[in-house]
Amino acid sequence: MNIRTGSSERQIYVGGEYVPENEARISVFDHGLLYGDAVYDTACAWSGKVFKLDEHVDRLFESAHALKIDIPLDKEGVKEVVLEVMRRNKLDNAYIKIIVTRGVGRMPLMSPYHCKPNLIVFAIPYLSLIDNRVQQEGLRAGISSMRRIPSECLDAKIKCCNYLNHILMRMEANEAGLDEAIELDIGGYVAEAPGYNVFMAKHGVLYTPGENILVGVTRQTVMELAVAEGLQTVVGRFTAFDLYNADEVFLTSTAGGIFAVKEVDGRTIGRGKPGPITLMLNQKYMELLQSGAQSTPVHA
Ligand SMILES: Cc1ncc(COP(=O)(O)O)c(C=O)c1O
């Protein structure tokens, strides 16, 4: 499989070696392709420093462990590959993806045994997830008619490469003219969004769901920043009603940080623009990224 981003110069780590992008291949029999049987993590680098690299690599190993996928390198080895990919591609601000597929088995059948896992790492210049204007003004979101796959079926903590549930919900939202979907769980409680965790602010308190979610690194960072700013965060169960009536709603993700939501299902959130808590947390988050305080430098 060719992962083309337009550069023949770009170096990608795959199958134990660094190769030019147009030579980066995995087998069509890889279970990652055949069954979505793979895990991944996304990290970002700012000014030559990878933010919370340890946390991303820890989560990757936990996801792989839950699926009994043996990552071919240890944690230090994976981190070194990430940094080396950054160096080889001379990147400062980057979007980094670390993928581990279950690999090729003896037969292209669903058996997860006797497969040789494959580690893939690529880094590309940082790309914004959302149009700049939408980012400034706030997103228009809608609650999906579908439900997030419950953790009883597939633990939401596993960051796996099967994102169809999220993709379908995003498609539904986009095709209804909205920027993003809000995902409810089977019980009707707010879970997350396709690729984001969800926060609300009301009367100076932050609220975020705690079940049926990927435990986001940015979510954790926001909660740490909130503590530092003396803001209380309540982790719990919330309904659409709570979202509609929040003073502020925002989404969090490594690739992009903090995005205000200005509308949910046609209900204006607060004043219909990024609110003061969202703006303050976003500013603190950006300062933290730039400071490098919790980042790993690419060049030792
Ligand atoms: C389903 C889902 N929820 C939440 C997030 C946000 O997690 P993080 O802040 O670690 O990027 C992601 C990120 O990819 C995700 O895929």
The ligand as a Gaussian input file, in Angstrom:
#p B3LYP/6-31G(d) Opt

LIG

0 1
 C      -12.431000       8.699000      19.286000
 C      -11.489000       9.713000      19.800000
 N      -11.795000      10.397000      20.912000
 C      -10.983000      11.342000      21.414000
 C       -9.793000      11.656000      20.789000
 C       -8.895000      12.731000      21.368000
 O       -7.759000      12.117000      21.933000
 P       -6.367000      12.894000      22.044000
 O       -6.614000      14.128000      22.826000
 O       -5.468000      11.937000      22.760000
 O       -5.911000      13.186000      20.657000
 C       -9.416000      10.970000      19.643000
 C       -8.147000      11.276000      18.975000
 O       -7.812000      10.757000      17.947000
 C      -10.274000       9.967000      19.140000
 O       -9.969000       9.302000      18.035000

